[in-house]
Structure formats: C-alpha cells, structure tokens
Amino acid sequence: MGGATSPFDLGDGFRRFADHVPLMIWRTDHTGRTVYHNESWLRFTGRTLDAELTEDWRRSLHPDDFERHARIVAEAFAVQEAFTIEYRLRRHDGAYRWLLDTGRPLRDGDAFHGYLGSCFDITDRKNAEEESARALIEKETLLAEIYHRVRNNLQVMVSLIGLYGRAAPESCRGSFDALGQRVRAIALVQQHLHEAPHIASIDLQDYLRRLAAGLGNLRRPGRIGVVVEGGHTSLVEPRTANALGMIVAEVVAECLDATAETVSCSIAIRIDATAPVRLSIVSGSGEAAAEGKPGVPMLGPRLIAAYAAQAEITASGTATSADPLRLTLPEVRPDLRPSAP
C-alpha cells in the first residue's frame, strides 16, 4: 500500500459523523472483516466496540438466520456487489429485533476497500405483516366455513322444494321446478365466488367464464351455451360479482323456462372494461321468453332489477337482440383499479 491514504479510511471526521447518525452503521475491510460499528449499533446491542470486533458481532444473530446471512453476504463479497438482507439481531435486553441491512461496496478506482452498511429496525413492519397474514388465514377459514354452511342449507332447500313440488297439483309443479333450478344456480354462484383466487377483488372476465361453463351444465346440458366476450377485464368487489352472477343465472333460467327441452339457448355476454365497466347480455330466445311455459311465472325482469339494485348496478333492456340487457357497474374502488403499464 506504500502508506497511501484511502479516501475510505476511518478518520475522526467519519466517526464523529457516523456516531451522530440515528442509524446502525457498520464497516468492513476488503477481506470482509468487520472494523467498525457506530454508537447507534453499540447502544442497540449493549456491547462495546472491542467486544463486537473481537468476539464477532454475528454471535447475536438469531440461530435461524445465521446461515442465510452468511450465504448472502459471502455471495455479495465474491462479486463485490451491493446486498440487502433481513435478519433478527439480539438487542441488549435479550429481545430479537428484525433489521433491514443494506451493504454497499466501497471502491476507489479499481481498488476494493470493503463494505459500508446501515440497518433499520423493521420489527413493527414484520409484526404487522405477520398479523395481516394470520388475519387473512382466519378470514379465509371463516369464509370457507360460511360457504360450506350456505351450500348445505341450499341443498336442503332444493330437497324441500322438490318434495313440495312432487306433492303439489300438476299445474304448480313447473313453478316448483323453476324455483329449484334457481336455488341450484344460487349455489353455483356462491361456489364460483368462493373459488375465486382473491375474494376481495374478483377478476370479472375469469369469474363470468367459469360461472358460464357451470350454468351451461346445470340444466339442459348440451343445449345451453353462454359465451363471454371482451378483450380486457376488470376487478370487482364480491357484492358486485354476486349480483352479476345472479343476473346471468336469471337470464339463463328465463331462456330455459321460455323454451321446450329440445330447444337450444344461447347467451352472449360482452364486457366493456372502460370506466365505468359495462356489460351487454343478449339471450338467443329473447322474443320467445314472453310466451313462457304453463304454470311458470316470468319473474326475470323483476328479479334482475332487484339483484342490480342491491349492488348499485344500473340495468336496462330485455336481453333480446333488439334490446340487449345493459348493465353499468358502480365505480371501481381505487385499490381495485388496474395500474397503468
């Protein structure tokens, strides 16, 4: 070295500055040996600088973090690159605290002089993340329990409706059958809501496509087709998704109730994901829907209006090719809006 002074030498000026910084600061030499900890670090550990340097500060690392810390630091030193790592360090009172440690290489031209690093105490953030994760697990568990209870109750309702329908006069059986089919559709809507990857923000296009496939097989398989179109999608809240599911199920039910078992029905749903999100629904048997089947009341428009009102969805039209059912969804919450590319 020829006695040359490095711009990164630990002079009194640097030490005075570092000791007044409200951060835990450390420094190594070019071999990776720790040569300095500032006063904030020493107050945290409750140890002297000599003790930290001679007894190896890493003895205060949490046992579960020791090997990971050594590996990440060694890999960074091998290529002389910056690194960031989270680990737990024992405080002077014996409590382990989470630190966010960032190290940067010190270079003077081509010469490598070691690392300078700083640490932030992020224990409160880590605790909040763990609490949030626990709350999410509890929420998912509760939702699963609620879903199973709702599903079981709906199954009981379908059975009761079937029993009453078989005991009812012939002229009333069509209404009981239509009611039973609608309860099955409600169960299907709840199932697909429960199966959504993120229950708090549901991908509208994915949800409707999965629901459409289920509705197509729920009644008159092979003779009902539901197609969802639209190049873009949007995220919606569960309340909105539930109402849309019930509306689509009702359009399908109306199509089937208005036609003979041998007739094929087709439903086309188009999503316009611009704000506000709009949907257009056309039923292939719209004109025939006015005729209906004997004994089956045509309540579709009233039910659709009720479902839409519950979720603040604006609805108009009759789902015919000449007058599509047009739905305008409520304004999407800011946290559900897709970020700009």
VENBELCOR-V93553 format. One record per helix or strand of 3 or more residues. SS is the DSSP state (hx for helix, st for strand). FROM is the first residue (numbers start at 0). TO is the last residue. If there is no record, write none. Layout:
[[SS | FROM | TO] [SS | FROM | TO]]
This chain:
[[hx | 11 | 19] [st | 23 | 27] [st | 33 | 36] [hx | 38 | 44] [hx | 48 | 53] [hx | 56 | 59] [hx | 62 | 78] [st | 82 | 89] [st | 95 | 107] [st | 110 | 120] [hx | 122 | 166] [hx | 169 | 193] [hx | 203 | 217] [st | 223 | 228] [hx | 237 | 256] [st | 264 | 271] [st | 277 | 282] [hx | 287 | 289] [hx | 299 | 309] [st | 313 | 315] [st | 324 | 327] [hx | 333 | 335]]
